[in-house]
Amino acid sequence: MHPFLLYAFVIMPDHCHILMQVLPPNTVSKIMTAFKSGLTFDIGVPKLWQPRFYVRIVEKNIEKVISYVHQNPVKAGLCDMPQEYLWSSAYGKWDVSEIG
């Protein structure tokens, strides 16, 4: 198990965005490996994800980053409002941490 704090996410058809806080002694690499391998196993698709991922360190304007994450499905034409997209923390169904 690789615990972390999840603040926002969106799973798009070809990529995902995750805003999280890594809790020591974990690393982003361990968390992403567990996430990617677990999901591909659960849905039975042998190669779902690209082998790489990108990390950005965010220290300011967290609300702006959350908005950016949530607007991805809208920009892609998958919904009209972020709250309509099922695979997003904006949907309100998923348990995510409050920043504050």
Phi, psi and omega in degrees: 000141182231083184292149176203165176264126181257123181254325179197151176203160168210132177253112181265168180301330184235003178193175176217158175237133181225123174256113185217163172245120181280132179260125179302144010267018182289168175227160176301320181300315179297318181295314181293322177298315179295318179298309184294316181288322179296317181291318178296324177293314183299321182263356173076028177251119187295322180228095182257324189247153170289152183290342183257169172209162181246142180240133172235133178270123182244123178240340181231160176056045181302320180299324177294320179293318177300316178299317178301313179302311184290335180279349182305311180295329178294312180298329180277357179079018181274344178197169179268330180225145182305326182293346181274344186272114186302321187266049181215148175293342176293336181298332177091358181274334189266147181273107177235159183282154173270139175267130180169000000 
